[in-house]
Amino acid sequence: MRLHAIVRGRVQGVGFRWFVRELASELQLGGWVMNRHDGAVEVLADGADAAVARLRAALERGPAGAAVERVDVLDDEVPGESNGSRFTIRR
């Protein structure tokens, strides 16, 4: 299963990318997370359905200090690979 999402709210400067990377790695998901210029965080994750569902639920709450307003799940095709079984932070 693949998840492409934009997380909006107070999600930059609160460790959100590291939170996502650690959880995704623990769940053995491939993909990436990055800050967007508009203040949101973008996530692309691939893996087992149950693991992707757990990550999706975690995006709703984020780490301590975050204030997630909404998570927009996108249906579009994301160009490029998701990094296989590696999950990275893009700059």
C-alpha positions in Angstrom: 0.0 0.0 0.0 1.2 3.5 -0.7 0.3 6.7 1.3 1.0 10.2 -0.1 -0.1 12.9 2.4 0.2 16.5 3.3 0.1 17.3 7.0 -1.0 20.8 7.9 -0.9 22.8 11.1 2.0 23.5 13.5 4.2 20.7 12.0 7.5 22.4 11.3 10.0 23.1 14.0 8.5 20.5 16.4 10.4 17.3 15.3 7.6 16.1 13.0 9.9 14.8 10.3 12.0 12.8 12.8 8.9 11.5 14.5 7.6 10.2 11.1 11.0 8.8 10.1 11.4 6.9 13.3 7.9 5.4 13.2 8.1 4.5 9.5 11.5 2.8 10.0 10.1 0.9 13.0 7.2 -0.2 10.8 9.6 -1.2 8.0 8.1 1.3 5.5 9.9 2.8 2.6 9.6 6.4 1.6 10.3 9.9 2.7 9.2 12.9 4.6 10.0 16.6 3.9 9.0 20.1 4.9 7.2 22.1 2.3 7.6 25.8 1.6 4.0 26.4 2.6 4.6 25.3 6.2 3.2 21.8 5.8 5.0 18.4 5.9 4.7 16.0 3.0 4.9 12.2 3.5 5.2 9.3 1.0 5.2 5.8 2.5 5.1 2.3 1.0 4.7 -1.0 2.8 2.3 -3.5 4.4 -1.3 -2.2 4.6 -1.4 -2.5 8.5 1.9 -0.6 8.8 0.8 2.2 6.5 -2.5 2.5 8.4 -0.6 2.8 11.7 1.6 5.6 10.2 -1.5 7.3 8.8 -3.1 7.3 12.3 0.1 8.7 13.8 0.1 11.6 11.3 -3.2 12.8 12.8 -1.6 13.4 16.2 2.1 14.0 15.5 4.8 14.3 18.2 4.5 16.4 21.4 4.5 20.0 20.4 2.8 19.5 17.1 -0.7 20.8 16.4 -2.1 18.9 13.4 -5.0 20.7 11.8 -5.6 18.2 9.0 -4.0 15.4 6.9 -4.8 15.6 3.2 -4.3 12.2 1.6 -3.5 12.6 -2.1 -4.5 10.1 -4.8 -2.1 11.4 -7.4 1.0 9.5 -8.6 4.2 10.7 -7.1 7.1 10.7 -9.5 10.2 8.7 -8.5 10.8 5.9 -6.2 9.9 5.7 -2.5 13.4 4.5 -1.5 12.4 0.8 -1.3 12.6 -0.3 2.3 14.5 2.8 3.5 12.7 5.8 5.0 14.5 9.1 4.7 14.1 12.8 5.5 14.3 15.0 2.4 15.7 18.4 2.7 
